[in-house]
Amino acid sequence: MKRICLLFLAVILVFAVTGTVQAQTSVVKMNEIYSRGVPTDPDWIEIYNGGAVSVNISGYKIYDNGGQAGTKPKMALPTGSIIPAKSFLVIVTDIASTIDPSGFGLSSGGEKAWLEDASGAIVDSITFPAMDTTQSYSRMPDGGSWKLVKPLTKGASNSLALMNEIYSRGVTADPDWIELYNTTSAQLDISGYKIYDNGGQAGTKPKMTFPTGTIIPAKGFFAIVTDIATTIDPSGFGLSSGGETVWLEDKTGAIIDSVIFTAMDTSQSYGRYPDGKAWALLNKRTKAASNGTATGIEQIAVVPTSFGLEQNYPNPFNPSTTLRFRVVESGSVTLKIFNLLGKEVATVVNGRAKAGSFNVVWDASHQPSGVYIARLVTVSDSKQVSTESRRLMLVK
């Protein structure tokens, strides 16, 4: 097994319901494994949160045969390990035992790995095979069945193309559409891919097929129009204004994405925010364009249904992290950061805001490693006071 010395337990959070659950029902799963790393870029295991809310996996453990047999400790994930909905966490292995006593590493010839929750219940396990330097062992689609794939998609979706935005309230002159997103940094040929609803899934009607020469630019978008006359497209694929399930499969017939979209009004769409991440009702349609990137400070076109401060991402972080909060009524908003002694170290937001969802980035470059408290306070124009706090972990 390879060993390198890192300065800290190498857990890298990437951009988001714990309990005693079995592997087949857990929303948290191992999603991609790479065992052919080198000292400067070591092996890793990616964890995926397939749920609709952030998951705190502090105290989860991951291990190989030694940890399972009890001949060596299990690698424990540190306090503050959070995975946002539909997002990923990458655990670097091959850490010197002086830094992490588990001695957890991945055999390049293949072996078995286990993931257990904070209560000690096994939530996932996998026997992965040998792979070459260009391959990983991955679930396709995310959270699905395992297979050897290329290229590597460390900390990102294993599906090269994803559905990214849906609009089901079109009219004859401007019909419904579904937007696809290319998650890769190279152009993607989706010729022969298929998209369909319940009829296509059940086999009662054909699936809509993307024609030869359909290309999505690198990190780009492609919108496919539905509700096309069957004389032009025999699939009869249309979107229900009340919501339904849609599937996307690649040219081999493997399902690479699916979504149950909800009813929306004529001004809304159902989209991933940021692109390729969690689904939400959006107040702004962005057909064949980005839904937003969740960087910097920005208002998000997401319909807020409740006040709240979400867990920051990534967490732990270095040196900056993003906080997302929701305001349900116009009023004053402050978002401040405190250390564990209660001393204020930063004011991130101080002003007025309309109802909406917001992202803000805190740069902690000038702060020491440690645990901090983010506290959101709003005073609405109707004098309603709301507060919420989150713990943040800065690791340098």
C-alpha positions in Angstrom: 0.0 0.0 0.0 1.2 3.5 -0.8 1.8 6.0 2.0 2.3 9.7 1.9 2.5 12.3 4.7 -0.2 14.9 4.7 -0.5 17.8 7.1 -4.1 17.0 8.1 -6.7 14.2 7.6 -7.2 14.7 3.9 -10.9 15.0 3.5 -11.9 17.2 0.6 -15.4 18.5 0.4 -16.5 19.3 -3.1 -19.4 21.1 -4.7 -24.9 19.2 -1.4 -30.4 12.1 6.9 -28.3 10.1 8.9 -29.5 7.0 10.7 -29.3 3.3 11.0 -30.1 2.2 7.5 -29.1 -0.5 5.1 -26.9 0.2 2.0 -29.8 -0.1 -0.5 -31.9 2.5 1.3 -29.2 5.0 2.4 -29.0 8.3 0.5 -25.3 8.4 1.3 -23.2 6.0 -0.8 -19.8 5.4 -2.1 -20.0 6.7 -5.7 -16.5 6.5 -7.3 -13.2 4.8 -6.4 -9.7 5.5 -7.8 -6.9 3.2 -6.7 -4.1 4.2 -9.2 -2.9 7.4 -7.7 0.6 8.6 -7.2 2.3 10.3 -4.1 1.5 13.8 -5.6 -2.1 12.9 -6.4 -3.1 9.9 -4.2 -6.0 7.5 -4.3 -9.5 8.5 -3.3 -13.1 7.5 -2.7 -16.0 9.8 -3.5 -19.1 9.8 -1.4 -22.5 10.9 -2.9 -25.5 12.4 -1.1 -28.5 11.4 -3.3 -31.0 13.0 -1.1 -32.9 16.3 -1.3 -31.3 17.9 1.8 -27.8 18.3 3.2 -26.4 15.4 5.2 -24.0 15.6 8.2 -21.7 12.7 8.0 -19.5 13.6 10.9 -18.4 10.5 12.6 -19.0 8.2 9.7 -16.2 5.7 9.1 -14.7 4.2 6.0 -12.3 1.2 5.9 -10.9 -1.9 4.2 -10.5 -5.5 5.3 -8.2 -4.5 8.2 -10.8 -2.2 9.6 -13.5 -4.7 9.1 -11.5 -7.5 10.8 -10.5 -5.2 13.7 -6.8 -5.5 13.1 -6.5 -1.7 12.6 -8.6 1.4 13.2 -11.3 2.7 10.8 -10.8 6.1 9.2 -13.3 8.5 10.8 -14.7 11.6 9.1 -14.2 14.8 11.2 -16.8 16.9 12.8 -18.4 19.3 10.4 -18.3 17.0 7.4 -21.4 18.1 5.4 -22.5 17.0 1.9 -25.1 19.3 0.3 -28.0 17.7 -1.5 -27.1 15.9 -4.8 -23.4 16.7 -4.1 -20.1 14.9 -3.4 -17.4 14.5 -0.8 -13.9 13.1 -1.8 -11.9 11.2 0.8 -8.2 10.9 0.1 -6.6 7.7 1.2 -2.9 6.5 1.6 -2.3 8.8 4.5 0.7 8.1 6.8 -0.4 6.3 10.0 1.3 9.1 12.0 -1.4 11.4 10.7 -4.3 9.0 10.4 -3.9 5.8 12.5 -6.3 3.8 10.3 -3.6 3.1 7.7 -6.5 3.0 5.2 -5.3 2.6 1.6 -6.6 1.2 -1.7 -5.1 -1.9 -3.4 -4.4 -1.3 -7.1 -5.4 -4.9 -7.6 -8.8 -4.4 -6.1 -10.3 -5.1 -2.7 -13.4 -4.4 -0.5 -14.3 -1.1 1.2 -17.1 -0.4 3.7 -18.9 2.8 4.8 -20.7 3.0 8.1 -22.7 5.8 9.8 -22.0 7.4 13.1 -24.0 4.7 14.9 -21.8 2.0 13.5 -24.4 0.7 11.0 -22.9 -0.2 7.6 -24.6 1.9 4.9 -22.6 0.8 1.9 -19.9 -1.7 0.8 -18.3 -2.5 -2.5 -15.7 -4.9 -3.8 -13.9 -2.9 -6.5 -11.7 -4.5 -9.2 -8.3 -3.6 -10.6 -8.3 -0.6 -12.9 -5.8 1.2 -15.2 -4.6 4.7 -14.6 -7.3 6.2 -16.8 -10.3 4.4 -15.2 -12.3 4.6 -12.0 -14.9 2.3 -10.6 -18.1 4.3 -10.5 -21.8 4.2 -10.1 -23.8 5.0 -13.2 -25.8 7.1 -12.8 -24.8 8.6 -9.5 -25.9 6.2 -6.8 -26.7 3.5 -9.3 -24.9 0.4 -10.5 -21.1 0.0 -10.5 -18.9 -0.2 -13.6 -15.4 0.6 -14.8 -15.6 4.0 -16.6 -13.5 6.7 -18.0 -12.7 9.6 -17.7 -12.4 10.2 -14.0 -15.0 12.5 -12.5 -13.6 13.2 -9.0 -16.0 15.3 -7.0 -18.5 15.6 -9.8 -21.3 13.7 -11.4 -20.4 10.5 -13.1 -23.0 11.2 -15.8 -21.4 13.3 -18.5 -24.8 14.8 -19.4 -27.5 15.7 -17.0 -31.0 17.2 -17.3 -30.6 20.7 -15.9 -33.9 22.6 -16.4 -37.5 21.8 -17.3 -40.3 24.0 -18.5 -43.8 22.4 -18.7 -46.0 25.5 -19.2 -45.3 26.3 -22.8 -47.8 27.3 -25.5 -48.2 26.3 -29.1 -46.0 29.1 -30.3 -43.4 28.5 -27.6 -43.7 24.8 -26.4 -42.3 22.9 -23.5 -38.6 22.1 -23.3 -35.9 20.2 -21.3 -32.4 21.6 -21.0 -29.3 19.3 -20.9 -26.0 20.2 -19.3 -22.6 19.0 -20.3 -20.7 18.4 -17.0 -17.3 17.9 -18.7 -14.6 20.3 -20.0 -14.8 18.9 -23.5 -17.6 19.0 -26.1 -20.0 16.0 -25.8 -21.6 14.1 -28.6 -25.1 13.0 -27.5 -26.1 11.5 -30.8 -28.3 8.4 -30.1 -29.1 9.5 -26.5 -32.8 9.1 -25.6 -35.2 11.1 -23.4 -38.7 10.0 -22.4 -41.6 10.0 -19.9 -43.6 7.2 -18.4 -44.9 6.0 -21.7 -41.3 5.5 -23.0 -40.3 3.9 -19.7 -43.2 1.4 -19.9 -42.6 0.7 -23.6 -46.1 1.9 -24.6 -44.6 4.4 -27.0 -41.2 5.2 -28.5 -38.5 7.1 -26.8 -37.4 10.5 -28.2 -33.9 10.1 -29.8 -31.3 12.8 -30.3 -30.3 12.9 -33.9 -26.8 12.3 -35.3 -24.5 15.3 -34.9 -26.1 16.6 -31.6 -23.2 18.2 -29.7 -23.2 20.0 -26.4 -20.2 22.4 -25.9 -17.9 22.0 -23.0 -19.7 23.0 -19.8 -22.5 24.1 -22.1 -26.3 23.6 -22.6 -28.7 22.1 -25.1 -32.5 22.6 -25.0 -34.7 20.0 -26.6 -38.3 21.0 -27.4 -41.1 18.6 -26.5 -44.8 18.5 -27.5 -43.8 17.8 -31.2 -46.5 16.3 -33.5 -46.1 12.5 -33.9 -45.9 13.0 -37.7 -42.5 14.7 -37.0 -41.4 12.8 -33.9 -43.2 9.4 -33.2 -42.3 9.4 -29.5 -45.3 11.6 -28.6 -43.1 12.9 -25.8 -44.7 15.8 -23.9 -44.5 17.2 -20.4 -47.4 17.2 -18.0 -48.1 20.7 -16.4 -48.9 18.8 -13.2 -45.5 17.2 -13.0 -44.2 13.7 -13.9 -41.0 11.6 -14.2 -38.5 12.0 -17.0 -35.6 9.8 -17.9 -32.4 10.3 -19.9 -30.3 7.4 -21.2 -27.1 7.3 -23.2 -26.5 5.6 -26.6 -25.8 2.2 -24.8 -29.3 2.3 -23.2 -28.0 3.0 -19.7 -30.1 5.4 -17.7 -27.8 8.3 -16.7 -30.3 10.7 -15.2 -33.9 10.9 -14.1 -36.0 13.4 -12.2 -39.6 13.8 -10.9 -40.4 17.4 -11.7 -43.2 19.3 -9.9 -46.0 21.5 -11.1 -44.9 25.1 -11.9 -46.6 28.3 -12.9 -45.9 30.1 -16.2 -43.1 32.2 -14.8 -41.2 29.3 -13.3 -39.1 26.4 -14.3 -37.8 23.4 -12.4 -34.0 23.5 -12.5 -30.7 22.5 -10.9 -29.0 25.2 -8.8 -26.1 25.5 -9.3 -25.9 23.8 -12.7 -25.8 20.0 -12.3 -26.6 20.1 -8.5 -29.9 20.0 -6.5 -33.3 20.6 -8.1 -35.6 23.5 -7.1 -38.4 25.7 -8.4 -36.7 28.7 -10.1 -38.4 32.0 -10.6 -36.3 32.8 -13.7 -36.2 30.6 -16.8 -32.8 30.3 -18.4 -33.4 28.1 -21.4 -30.0 26.8 -22.9 -28.1 29.0 -20.4 -26.7 28.6 -16.9 -29.0 28.6 -13.9 -26.3 30.1 -11.8 -23.0 29.1 -10.3 -23.3 29.8 -6.6 -20.1 31.8 -6.4 -19.5 35.3 -5.1 -22.5 37.1 -3.7 -25.8 36.7 -5.6 -29.5 36.5 -5.3 -30.8 33.1 -6.5 -34.0 32.8 -8.4 -35.4 30.1 -6.1 -38.8 30.4 -4.5 -38.2 30.5 -0.7 -40.8 28.7 1.3 -39.2 29.1 4.7 -36.5 31.2 6.6 -33.2 29.5 7.0 -29.4 29.4 7.0 -28.1 26.3 5.3 -24.9 24.5 6.2 -21.9 26.1 4.5 -20.2 24.3 1.6 -17.5 23.1 1.5 -17.1 22.2 5.2 -14.3 21.9 6.3 -13.0 24.6 4.0 -9.8 26.6 3.2 -9.8 29.5 2.8 -13.3 30.4 1.6 -16.8 28.9 1.9 -20.3 29.6 0.6 -23.3 30.2 2.9 -26.8 30.1 1.5 -29.8 31.7 3.3 -33.5 32.2 2.7 -35.6 35.3 3.5 -39.4 35.0 3.3 -40.2 38.7 3.8 -38.4 42.0 3.0 -36.5 43.5 5.9 -33.0 43.9 7.5 -30.5 41.1 7.3 -27.2 40.5 9.1 -24.9 37.5 8.7 -22.0 37.6 11.1 -19.2 35.1 12.0 -18.0 34.5 15.5 -15.2 32.4 17.0 -15.9 29.9 19.8 -15.2 32.6 22.4 -18.1 34.6 21.1 -15.9 37.3 19.5 -17.2 38.6 16.2 -14.6 38.1 13.5 -16.5 39.1 10.3 -19.7 40.7 9.1 -20.6 39.1 5.8 -24.0 40.7 5.3 -25.5 43.9 6.8 -28.3 45.5 5.0 -31.8 45.1 3.6 -33.1 42.2 1.4 -36.3 41.3 -0.4 -37.8 37.9 -0.1 -35.6 35.3 -1.8 -32.7 33.0 -1.6 -29.1 34.2 -1.4 -25.5 33.0 -1.7 -22.6 34.7 0.0 -18.9 33.8 0.2 -16.9 34.2 3.4 -13.1 34.5 2.8 -11.3 33.4 6.0 -7.8 33.9 4.6 -6.9 36.0 7.7 -8.4 33.7 10.3 -6.7 30.8 12.1 -7.9 27.2 11.7 -10.7 26.3 14.0 -14.5 26.2 14.5 -16.6 29.3 13.8 -20.3 30.1 14.2 -22.2 31.8 11.4 -25.3 33.6 12.8 -28.1 34.9 10.5 -30.6 37.5 12.0 -33.5 39.0 10.0 -36.0 41.6 11.1 -38.9 41.7 8.7 -40.9 44.8 7.9 -43.7 43.3 10.0 -41.2 43.2 12.9 -40.8 39.4 12.8 -37.4 38.4 14.1 -35.8 35.2 12.9 -32.3 33.8 13.8 -30.4 30.7 12.9 -26.7 29.6 13.4 -24.3 27.1 11.8 -20.9 25.7 12.8 -18.1 26.1 10.2 -14.7 24.4 10.3 -11.7 26.2 8.8 -8.7 23.9 8.2 -5.4 25.3 6.9 
